[in-house]
């Protein structure tokens, strides 16, 4: 429980203090530490002293180490250098290293009942998953890390109690109580808190609150004095502050002449749906142009309720409590899919938070908003005169904004529309130099009329916007080509950036590096431009894979270095060790893909994280608990369990999308139950291979158990990076299938080594 709580809370800390890509690194660090600690446990076991005493001491040490790690991370006031990154990696891995030693010692002492011990291990992890959300919501990220330290102290008291060491037990209880007091004091007056983030000092914040997928702060802009909602100390949205009965000329221009106001000038008084309204600027634009029916779908309850309807209600002049406005706290896509209504304007302005969920990087809450399937949903919910308006950053050559048009072509084609050029308008505000302009793309459900085009020209002239594309334009630019070329395949493949379509199976809209240019991008970074920031995930992903490979080598090198153990030479042992590699990588691949795949169905990344991880841990734990009874020493039954994992994963890969699409309108409780039922069969059988493999190896070749620990942990490190790599370049469904194939690989290993197992 303590270990999983620490791991997931560290992903939130990493996302805020560094960049969201580093959040996934926290998972790699945790798995690396656990694997190395598993090997180190053999050193601890060889030292004199009672086992319970050793476990009590290690647990007590691990009640202090996370606090040291946390303080070190929170006091990094500058951008990460390689030296600092190495220090962060090492110190962050240390508590997991100790936790790995604790778990490994406990299991090695009870190997004859590994099925039950593994069950309670997974059950505790599931409890940690459930604790994460209320702790983050109530106490924030740093205090949640301290809460994990409290659990380690409680564990120390339990071990010392079993050892009969009363004084040490009392000391462990006292340590736990001191940490509880620390959490309470830090919650009231934060002194262990985020003071620096992404190389900047956070000294202008007037309000801060955490949840499981963001840290929301309200800060005063140093120049204008206006209040900004800041997400994970990076992305921001201003809090709208307008008296609509007495708008000044400057305010009218801000609300009616900027790029994101273009759709409201085209459709004044429109019935409007706004995805990600944030601080209310788009809502204000709709109001200023006469809209009387406005729905805002905001995924973050801290922004929608705590900031806009509670703490800063007066500053926003009660904007979100006006009778014309309805605010819904939900994922935009999930709301659209279950909504029976149609709208004249459906808008999303720069909706991306740069924040990761606790599931790790690339699991962005908004990535399902920019796919061909999303655009089909949006256009299907427009009236005949309705427009979809999306504002993205504009560059030269264009990336995100022109990619929107490839998505639009696909969605319009599915709706039976073929004259794509008559459905689109693109206007630009600002310069493409530096951090980019703002491109507002309008996509109409039915072709724009000549009257619409003439109206657009007048609006653009008045607002001093740049025309990038209008129906009938004679310009020659990428937007024209994407909309008019009969076949885009060759054009897309030769374009400097990846502007190909992305769908719900591969929803990575923001990553625009062409696969052929990966090496150039990795070796020639473009400094601190916005484009590099967006695509920074690419080199970091490869760096993560590299770090994972190094971590794998280190873990595998530890047994001979620390224990003087050489790779076993007995027949079948090396082959059997591949079994642990297969199930280690397979489990992680399946889990990461399922979390991403069910975000849209459950309507929130928090729900996907909780339901998927909790369900997998609980049902895997049940599978472990019953594995001795259902599988035992029968290799054919173990092969059957592995085969069933592959079968159920295949069924999940094939059925997840159609089932969730059909049932998206059900109440949340029903969707959670359906998700659990869909995952349960595969998760149940996924809990059997590890304990049964370990017990077989204990009988087959006892010295190799430590190698199994190392290999399983190392493969998990590799799999955590590999899952995202596969998802970006193949897709989520394919990632699931690869995970299922790895369980078939484990089945083959059992079949090939069973004759050796029978001779022992």
ABEGO torsion letter per residue (X at the ends): XAAAAAAAAAAAAAAAABBAAAAAAAAAAAAAAAAAAAAAAAAAAABBEBAAAAAAAAAAAAAAAAAAAAAAAAABABBBBAAAAAAAAAAAAAAAAAAAAAAAAAAAAAAAAAAAAAAAAAAAAAAAAAAAAAAAAAAEAAAAAAAAAAAAAAAAAAAAAAAGBAAAAAAAAAAAAAAAAAAAAAAABBABBBABBGGBBBAABABBBBBAABBBBBBBBAAAGBBBBBBGGBBBBBBBBBBAABBBAAAAAAAAABAAAAAAAABBGBBBBBBGAEAGAAAAAAAAAGBABBBBBBABAAAAAAAAABAAAAAAGGAAABAABBBBBBBAAAAAAABABBBABBBBBGBBAGBBBAAEBGBBAAAAABBAAAAAAAAAABBAABBBBBBBBBBOBBBAAAAAAAAAAAAAAAAGBABAAAABBBBBBEBABEAEBBBBBBBBABBBBAAAAAAAAAAAAAAGBBBABBBGBABBBAAAAAAABABAAAAAAABABBABBBBAABABAABABBAAAAAAAAABBAEABAAAAAAAAAAAAAAAAAAAAAAAAAAAAAAAAAAGBBBBABBGAAAAAAAAAAAAAAAAAAAAAAAAAAAAAAGBAAAAAAAAAAAAAAAAAAAAAAAAAAAEABAAAAAAAAAAAAAAAAAAAAAAAAAAAAAAABBAAAAAAAAAAAAAAAAAAAAAAAAAAAAAAAAABAAAAAAAAAAAAAAAAAAAAAAAAAAAAAEAAAAAAAAAAAAAAAAAAAAAAAAAAAAX
